[in-house]
């Protein structure tokens, strides 16, 4: 499996939460067992907070984003009166396009019958976690190229 696709899989070692994938979120599908708070914290640290769900794909925000984003906004606005709000809006727009970029990958994957488990936003970009890698290399290439094609389409519009 190419490494650029392996990082998108829910069973990739870097993103492994240790939870069974049939029950991907803590507390989903029943009451939480003893020690659930610790498990929930570990799950949030690995997977992030759910922001919303769009087209059946949960979009999450990784906890590092909560640390990095304010630092980025305020450091960009140093010496500029009230510029922090403008930078906050600018970065929010940038990450809106990151989400749309990841949805381009997800929609092409869906076309080939591959479910996207979630999209997670990190301070440096996003990751669409696919259920599996396509067996056909052309499908894999199409999924990989979809994000860049979306950006080129927006740039050309």
C-alpha angles and dihedrals in degrees: 000000000000111000094234089062097036090064088059094058121096090229094054108127095234092057101034110134096186091237124120109260093227086068101035099169129055111253093016113138101009148355121322118252124231112295091029093136091061091046091048092051091049090048092050092048091054101035107022135223122312110246100177144318121247124182089351092303117116113223114211135190115219114229092241087065089063090057100039100042098063091044090051094048097047095042090052090051097049110135093010116105112234092348092126091081092052091050092046090055092044093052091044088055091048091053091046086062090046089057091048090048090054091046088056088060090045095050094050089047089051089053087061093046096259116135121219109223095197147326116235124196117215126182089259098044142296141296127211107207107213122202092231144346115264114250093219113077091213090057090048090051092048091052091048094048095046095084094051091044089054091052092048089050092052091046091050094048 
